[in-house]
Amino acid sequence: MIFWVLAGLAVAGVEVTDAPPGLEEESAPQRVALVVGINHYPDDPELHDLQFAAADAASMSALLDGEGYQVTTLSGGASEEEFRSALRETTSTLRRNDTFVMYIAGHAQLQLKDGEHALHLLFSDSRSDVTDPGLGVPELSTIVNALPALQRVVILDTCHSARSQQLLQRFRGDAAPEVLPVVGQFSAWVYSAAPQQSSQEDPALQHGVFTWYLLEALSGKADADGDGAVGVLEMFSWAGYHTAEHTQNSQIPSLEEDRIGWKDLQLTGQESGEPRYAIMPWYEEGYNQARIYLNGLLRGPGPVDPGRYTLEVYDGEERILHRSISLEQGEALPWSQLLTASQGRVLLGGGMGIIADGESPWLSGHGVGWFTPRTTGAWRMAFGALGFGGRVEQDTVEIPVSGGLVRAGVWWQSPGSVTLGPTLGAGALIRQPIGGAQLATTAAPGLHAHTLLPWNTFLSVDVTGMLFLIDQQPTLWPDLRISAGIRL
């Protein structure tokens, strides 16, 4: 951009000089962070001191500083005015393409006002018995959204403090407010716990549980796509899942984000590498209300450790998919593909077959149809019909042969597009030898396999042993059929 401006001035006859030293560095996007960890609340006896908020803030500051952020840290104790002053100073030089990260660990309180609960951040001089304790998150959201930087991430590892509720020393909190940031290039608000849950500290970790996994994520463990960088969505998926796992679902973090496009916002890391995890893809159109569980734990998009899982998908209270699945390193979990495959479907098509009629195998054309009801698991019932016909040589004379089967099967659908399983059929065969028509009943056990193709088409193979009773004599005719058609 600077080059084109200088070139334009030169063409216009305006004398220009070289750009001042350091101009490019000054114009480069900057990454700025405000990190707050408050352990002490001396002005309110109802607010117990926290054990690890300051330690969380110190670890977060060190990590971000090592990633090149300009970090301002408030640790141990800080008044509300000290926080507001630090926020103004930290953000005073922000520009449009900069990134701003705010992390706060400490107490917070839900306050009922105008019929709605709003989360208020509490500081060392806050009191929980007043109408507007601390700084309300709606006000903080307004301040953050007014910043010129369009890339903003706010992480709150805070507690819900209510005077009517006995405070437990290991709890930090439980409420995420209904706050939606103004649309920007990338704005995200991360909360350490879902509504009506408490954010926990763990002495074994010497940290808050959520912050422990947050630090793990930002240090590189959440890099799902192997590009060497950790983005907000990768960070939240890693920290959220492992927090829920660590606390047995008693603490489930939540994320509110507004972004233009689908690109994640890089927070840490630079170098590229190979994928180390399987990946939960983003919710696809038509399934954005689905809830996905792996081994009973609610999951969002992002990295998944390779291994075997029980996959469940819910639409509201209805479980629409339940099956076992194995994930390999670098693989994307095909949950939406499995969900599509589990729906009821009709297959209609036709093809050719070879019937081994004694010493004279013969070709026959056929039409085929299958109906498979909806299922939630890997196995599904199948019901179908087959009609076939051809000409077979008998005593040097070609005679027409036709027949039909009704069939039922139990099929297993793979995580990909292949479905296969045993079938059992019954029907009749009509031959027209010299002297009149001949009718034979048929039993037909077999094996069916089909694969789904693009444009709602399929290709199938059936191997069947047709057992006929002809002239009171049982006769077995092996039958191989290949079919193609449409999937409805």
Buried (B, 14 or more C-beta within 10 A) or exposed (E): EEEEEBEEEEEEEEEEEEEEEEEEEEEEEBBBBBBBBBBBBEBBEBBBEBBBBBBBBBBBBBBBBEBEBBBBBBBBBBBBEBBBEBBEEBBEEBEEBBBBBBBBBBBBBBBEEEEEBBBBBBBBBBBBEEEEBBBBBBEBBEEBBEBEBBBBBBBBBBBBBBBEEEBEEBBBBBBBBEBEBEEBBBBBBBBBBBBEBBBBBBEEBEBBBBBBBBBBBBBBBBBBBBBBBBBBBBBBBBBBBBBBBBBEBBBBBBBBBBBEEEEBBBBBBEEEEEBBBBBBEEBEEEBEEBBBBBEEBBBBBBBBEBEEBEBBBBEEEEEBBBBEBEBEEBBBBBBBBBBBBBEEBEBBBBBBBBBBBEEEEBEBEBBBBBBBEEBBEBEBEBBBBBBBBBBBEBEEEEBEBBBBBEBEBEBBBEBEBEBBBEBBBBBEBBBEBEEEEBEBEBBBBBBBBBBBEEEEBBBBBBBBBBBBBBEEEEBEBBBBBEBBBEBE
